[in-house]
Amino acid sequence: MSDVLSKIGEGLSNSFLMAWAVWWALVLGFAISAIVQAWVPRERIQSALGGPGPRPVALATALGAASSSCSYAAIAIAKSLFQKGASAASALAFQFASTNLVIELGIVIWVLIGWQFTLAEFVGGLVLITVMTLLLRLFVSRRLEQQARAHALEADAGHQHHTAGGLLTLRQRVRSLDAWTDVASNFRNDWAMVWKEITLGFFLAGFIGLLGDSFFNTLFIRNSNHALRTVENVLLGPIVAILSFVCSVGNVPLAAVLWSGGISFSGVLAFIFADLIVIPIILIYRKYYGGRFAVRISALMFLTIVISALIVGAVFGAVGLIPQVRPTRADIFGSVRLDYKLVTNILGLIVFVTLFGLTMRRGAAHASCGASDASDQHAHAHVHVHAAEQVHDH
């Protein structure tokens, strides 16, 4: 019994130490994301997102990169765009961009597993969108797309929210308490949307980190030729992500443990890319668009993830950007001591409390999700939908 309690304590300690290592990065990333969501103008973008060609997809990519990293918010906003006439390619491009090209995800990846993975994540996000656009019609016909749009129009379109900062210049926003309250509202709702996934990610990573290398040796092919090992890892990475039920920033701690355990560079990327096809999100696709469309786009995204991870891995390998030294478990989980992390984490706590405090000026309505039906709560996306609705209102 004492051994069991000791292992539980060690797992919880690992989870805390990993959270300690990235707390400041999470706060910084979400703060920057909140500023972008509240202050980046999106007027008249929606009308340009329909139709074929690279321009609507490029605009959707830019809009997604200026959004939040929450996977559930991403699919809710994408549904709203799709309802208003955006093409399936644009809606999916928005989803990939908002979960792969956002600052908070890149910062956390950099802190936990290195700048090479952050660069690969951003490059990979663009590759994902390109490959998805090229493959779309192999999986989704125009007729099926129209059927899915009709189905989506019957779904709840979410809530409309307006911001005081939207009509101000950048200098006015910086000086406006209302504009900073807009930022704070986005910040609070970002946390409300993903804190469960982030907590679960740290929790699972802490306990999976207790597993020895022998476990990972049986899970991933290591003693084979490079090509076979890479393909196996890239196929297995998304499957592990799907079964873990963890998405958004929450799967980065797990990615760090998998990298330490022996999965390939491309396998790590495939794992991180797969946050849009975890089981709860696939069920939401079915609710939004119908079963056939949900199955088709899930298969499309799985194939896109595999191909993109292989492409990025091959390119980074060719130019020598794949790290040759893997972190140990001690490197990943770190320790609490008097160093720069203590200072940055205290500053992060001050920013966190200050922004949460600002939201009290308007009340905390829509600031958090309940626990009775996680899929529906996240699907509504609360304030995140206002990023798309700002587009529609104009």
C-alpha positions in Angstrom: 0.0 0.0 0.0 2.8 2.4 0.8 4.4 1.7 -2.6 1.1 2.6 -4.3 0.8 5.8 -2.3 4.4 6.6 -3.1 3.8 6.2 -6.8 0.7 8.4 -6.7 2.6 11.0 -4.8 5.4 10.8 -7.4 3.0 11.1 -10.3 1.3 14.1 -8.8 4.7 15.7 -8.0 5.7 15.2 -11.7 2.4 16.9 -12.8 3.0 19.9 -10.5 6.6 20.3 -11.6 5.7 20.2 -15.3 3.0 22.8 -14.6 5.5 24.9 -12.7 7.9 24.8 -15.7 5.4 26.2 -18.1 3.0 28.4 -15.9 4.5 31.7 -17.0 4.5 30.5 -20.7 0.8 29.6 -20.5 -0.1 33.0 -19.0 2.0 34.9 -21.5 0.6 32.9 -24.4 -3.0 33.3 -23.4 -2.5 37.0 -22.6 -1.0 37.6 -26.1 -3.8 35.6 -27.7 -6.4 37.6 -25.7 -5.0 40.9 -27.0 -5.0 39.6 -30.6 -8.6 38.4 -30.3 -9.8 41.6 -28.8 -7.8 44.1 -30.9 -7.1 42.6 -34.3 -9.7 43.9 -36.8 -11.6 41.3 -38.7 -14.0 43.4 -40.6 -15.4 42.1 -43.9 -13.4 38.9 -43.8 -16.4 36.6 -43.6 -17.7 37.6 -47.0 -14.3 36.7 -48.6 -14.2 33.2 -47.0 -16.6 31.5 -49.5 -15.7 30.0 -52.8 -12.7 28.2 -54.2 -9.1 29.3 -54.6 -6.2 30.1 -52.3 -7.4 33.5 -51.1 -10.3 32.4 -48.9 -8.2 29.7 -47.4 -5.4 32.2 -46.7 -7.8 34.6 -45.1 -9.3 31.8 -42.9 -5.7 30.8 -41.9 -4.9 34.4 -40.8 -8.2 34.6 -38.9 -7.5 31.3 -37.2 -3.9 32.3 -36.3 -5.5 35.4 -34.6 -7.8 33.3 -32.6 -7.5 31.0 -29.6 -5.8 27.7 -29.4 -8.8 26.0 -27.8 -9.8 23.1 -30.1 -13.5 23.2 -29.0 -13.7 27.0 -29.6 -12.0 26.5 -33.0 -14.6 24.0 -34.2 -17.4 26.2 -32.9 -16.2 29.3 -34.7 -15.5 27.2 -37.8 -19.1 26.0 -37.7 -20.3 29.6 -37.5 -18.2 30.6 -40.5 -19.4 27.6 -42.4 -23.0 28.5 -41.6 -22.5 32.0 -43.0 -21.1 30.8 -46.3 -17.4 29.9 -45.8 -16.3 26.9 -47.8 -15.4 23.6 -46.1 -11.8 24.3 -47.1 -11.8 27.7 -45.3 -13.6 26.3 -42.2 -11.1 23.5 -41.9 -8.2 25.8 -42.6 -9.4 28.0 -39.7 -9.5 25.0 -37.4 -5.9 24.0 -38.3 -4.6 27.5 -38.0 -6.3 28.2 -34.7 -4.8 25.1 -33.1 -1.3 25.1 -34.7 -0.4 28.7 -35.5 -1.1 30.4 -32.2 1.5 31.9 -29.9 0.6 30.2 -26.6 1.0 26.7 -28.1 4.4 27.7 -29.6 5.7 29.1 -26.3 4.7 26.0 -24.3 6.2 23.7 -26.9 9.4 25.7 -26.9 9.7 25.6 -23.1 9.0 21.8 -22.8 10.7 20.3 -25.9 12.6 23.0 -27.7 12.5 25.7 -30.4 12.8 23.2 -33.2 9.4 21.7 -32.4 7.9 25.2 -32.2 9.2 26.0 -35.6 8.0 22.6 -36.9 4.6 23.3 -35.4 4.2 26.6 -37.3 5.6 25.2 -40.5 3.5 22.1 -40.1 0.4 24.2 -39.6 0.8 25.7 -43.1 1.6 22.3 -44.6 -1.5 20.8 -42.9 -3.7 23.5 -44.5 -2.1 23.1 -47.9 -2.4 19.3 -47.9 -6.0 19.4 -46.6 -7.0 21.8 -49.3 -5.5 19.6 -52.0 -7.2 16.4 -50.7 -10.6 17.9 -49.7 -12.5 16.9 -52.9 -11.3 13.3 -52.6 -13.3 13.0 -49.4 -16.0 15.7 -49.6 -18.1 16.3 -52.7 -19.8 19.7 -53.3 -23.1 18.0 -52.7 -22.0 16.6 -49.4 -20.6 20.0 -48.4 -24.0 21.6 -49.1 -25.8 18.9 -47.1 -23.4 19.5 -44.2 -24.1 23.3 -44.4 -27.8 22.7 -44.3 -27.3 20.4 -41.2 -25.1 23.1 -39.6 -27.7 25.7 -40.1 -30.0 23.8 -37.8 -27.4 23.7 -35.0 -27.1 26.4 -32.4 -25.2 29.4 -33.9 -23.9 30.5 -30.5 -24.0 33.8 -28.8 -23.1 37.3 -30.1 -20.8 39.4 -28.2 -19.5 42.9 -28.9 -16.3 44.6 -27.7 -15.7 48.2 -26.8 -12.2 48.0 -28.2 -13.3 47.2 -31.7 -13.9 50.8 -32.8 -10.8 52.3 -31.2 -7.3 52.9 -32.6 -4.4 50.9 -31.2 -3.2 53.9 -29.1 -6.7 54.4 -27.8 -7.0 50.7 -26.9 -3.8 50.7 -25.0 -5.1 53.6 -22.9 -8.7 52.3 -22.6 -9.8 50.4 -19.5 -12.8 49.0 -21.5 -10.4 47.7 -24.2 -8.3 46.0 -21.6 -11.4 44.5 -20.1 -12.1 43.1 -23.5 -8.7 41.5 -23.4 -9.4 40.2 -19.9 -12.7 38.7 -20.9 -11.0 36.8 -23.7 -8.2 35.7 -21.4 -10.7 34.4 -18.8 -12.8 32.6 -21.3 -9.7 31.0 -22.9 -8.9 29.5 -19.5 -12.5 28.5 -18.9 -12.5 26.6 -22.2 -9.2 24.7 -21.8 -8.3 24.4 -18.1 -9.7 20.9 -17.9 -7.7 19.7 -20.9 -4.5 21.4 -19.7 -5.0 19.9 -16.2 -5.7 16.5 -17.6 -2.6 16.8 -19.9 -0.3 17.5 -16.9 -2.0 14.8 -14.9 -1.5 12.1 -17.5 2.0 13.2 -18.4 3.0 13.1 -14.7 1.9 9.5 -14.4 3.0 8.3 -17.8 6.4 9.8 -17.0 6.7 7.1 -14.3 6.7 4.4 -17.0 10.1 3.0 -17.8 11.8 3.1 -21.2 10.8 -0.6 -21.6 7.2 0.5 -22.0 8.0 2.9 -24.8 10.3 0.3 -26.5 7.2 -1.9 -26.8 4.9 0.9 -27.9 7.2 2.4 -30.6 9.4 0.6 -33.1 13.0 1.6 -32.3 15.3 -1.2 -33.7 14.3 -1.1 -37.3 15.2 0.9 -40.4 14.5 4.6 -40.2 11.6 4.7 -42.8 9.6 1.9 -41.1 10.1 3.4 -37.7 9.0 6.9 -38.9 5.9 5.6 -40.6 4.9 3.5 -37.6 5.4 6.4 -35.2 3.5 8.8 -37.4 0.5 6.4 -37.6 0.6 5.7 -33.9 1.0 9.3 -32.7 -2.5 10.4 -33.8 -4.0 7.2 -32.5 -2.5 7.8 -29.0 -3.8 11.4 -29.2 -7.3 10.2 -30.2 -7.5 7.7 -27.3 -6.0 10.1 -24.8 -9.0 12.5 -25.1 -6.6 15.4 -24.5 -6.4 18.3 -27.0 -5.2 21.9 -27.4 -2.3 23.0 -25.2 -3.0 20.0 -22.9 -1.4 17.5 -25.2 2.0 19.2 -25.2 3.0 17.7 -21.8 2.2 14.3 -23.2 4.2 15.0 -26.3 7.2 15.8 -24.2 6.9 12.5 -22.4 6.5 10.6 -25.7 9.6 12.4 -27.1 11.6 11.5 -24.0 10.3 7.9 -24.3 11.6 7.4 -27.9 8.9 8.4 -30.4 10.4 10.0 -33.5 10.3 13.7 -34.4 7.6 13.2 -36.9 5.6 11.1 -34.5 5.6 13.9 -32.0 4.3 16.3 -34.6 1.6 13.9 -35.7 0.6 13.5 -32.0 0.3 17.3 -31.5 -1.5 17.8 -34.9 -4.2 15.3 -33.9 -6.0 17.5 -31.4 -8.8 18.1 -33.8 -9.8 14.4 -34.1 -10.0 13.3 -30.5 -13.2 11.3 -29.9 -15.2 14.0 -28.2 -14.6 16.4 -31.0 -15.5 13.8 -33.7 -18.8 13.4 -31.9 -19.3 17.2 -32.1 -18.6 17.1 -35.8 -21.4 14.5 -36.1 -23.8 16.8 -34.2 -22.8 19.9 -36.3 -22.6 18.4 -39.8 -24.1 14.9 -39.8 -22.5 11.5 -39.6 -21.3 11.2 -43.2 -19.5 14.6 -43.3 -18.1 13.9 -39.8 -16.6 10.6 -40.9 -15.2 12.1 -44.1 -13.5 15.1 -42.6 -12.1 13.0 -39.7 -10.5 10.6 -42.2 -9.3 13.6 -44.3 -7.7 15.2 -41.3 -6.1 11.9 -40.2 -4.5 11.4 -43.6 -3.5 15.1 -43.7 -1.8 14.8 -40.3 0.2 11.7 -41.3 1.3 13.2 -44.6 2.2 16.6 -43.1 4.1 15.1 -40.2 6.2 13.0 -42.7 6.8 16.0 -44.9 7.9 18.3 -42.1 10.0 15.6 -40.5 11.8 14.9 -43.8 12.5 18.6 -44.4 13.8 19.2 -40.9 15.9 16.0 -41.1 17.4 17.2 -44.4 18.4 20.5 -43.0 19.7 19.1 -39.7 17.0 20.7 -37.4 15.9 17.5 -35.6 17.3 17.5 -32.0 19.8 14.7 -31.5 19.6 14.7 -27.7 16.4 13.8 -26.0 15.4 15.2 -22.6 15.4 12.9 -19.6 12.4 12.7 -17.3 14.2 15.0 -14.9 14.7 17.6 -17.7 11.0 17.5 -18.5 9.6 17.7 -15.0 12.3 20.0 -13.5 12.2 21.2 -9.9 11.2 24.3 -7.9 14.2 26.4 -6.9 15.2 30.0 -6.7 15.8 30.9 -10.4 14.3 32.8 -13.2 11.3 30.5 -13.3 10.3 31.6 -9.8 10.4 35.3 -10.8 8.5 34.7 -14.1 5.9 32.5 -12.5 5.2 35.2 -9.9 4.9 37.7 -12.6 2.6 35.3 -14.4 0.4 35.0 -11.3 0.2 38.8 -11.1 -0.9 39.0 -14.7 -3.4 36.2 -14.3 -5.0 37.7 -11.2 -5.1 41.2 -12.7 -6.8 40.1 -15.9 -9.3 37.9 -14.0 -10.0 40.9 -11.7 -10.7 43.1 -14.7 -13.5 40.8 -15.8 -15.4 41.5 -12.6 -16.2 44.9 -14.1 -18.7 43.2 -16.4 -19.5 40.1 -14.4 -18.5 36.6 -15.1 -21.3 35.5 -17.3 -20.2 33.0 -19.9 -16.7 32.9 -18.3 -16.8 29.2 -17.4 -18.3 26.0 -18.6 -20.3 23.6 -16.5 -19.5 20.0 -16.0 -22.7 18.2 -17.0 -22.0 18.0 -20.8 -18.5 18.9 -21.8 -19.0 18.4 -25.5 -21.9 20.8 -25.7 -20.4 23.3 -23.4 -17.2 23.5 -25.3 -19.0 23.5 -28.6 -20.8 26.7 -27.8 -17.4 28.3 -27.2 -19.0 31.2 -25.4 -16.9 34.3 -25.9 -14.7 32.7 -28.5 -17.6 32.7 -30.9 -17.5 36.5 -30.7 -14.3 36.5 -32.7 -16.2 35.0 -35.6 -19.3 37.1 -34.9 -17.3 40.3 -35.1 -16.7 39.2 -38.6 -20.3 38.5 -39.3 -21.6 41.7 -37.7 -19.6 43.8 -40.1 
